[in-house]
Amino acid sequence: MEFKEAMQQALEFEKRGHDIYLDTANKTMNPIVKKTFSYLAEQETNHIREIQEYVDQEHPDMEKIELKGDKLDGVKQFFNMTVKEFKEKTELSEDDIKAHEVALELETNAYEFYKKQYEATENEKLKEFMKFLMEQENAHFEFIQKSLNFIKNPEHFYAEEEAWIVEG
């Protein structure tokens, strides 16, 4: 696959993810699901910008692109609701669970695409960029999985996450 074609497909992956995530955030009544998918839509916007900046450069230079990577450092703060608050304020629908499953599939497909491009190129700068995108998709996958685990069973989620103290 040619470079421009690969980057166009990468942009399409990210735009599709953004649209799906934003649509899910706008439709759900669950505040955790809304927060999760709004955050993911924002991350996809960053990726679209980063890919476009990379494509627009005549001789792509990673150092000239501001990468806003997602490292999942703030996961504890993201799920800062107690189990009691969660049960009082949220209702989980089958659509919310399905949205998470679709999101996991999207992130997996994007990761596999970037991995294929990484393995196919000999260009070190492109390899570096594909590796960055693979790491981002992996971080998003983990984040979505954690969100799904939280909304399905917050008590178990807190017990699993570094033995957090569960209130409520």
Summary of the structure (lengths in Angstrom):
residues: 168
radius of gyration: 17.5
end to end distance: 53.9
largest distance: 56.6
contacts: 488
relative contact order: 0.16
helix: 76%
strand: 0%
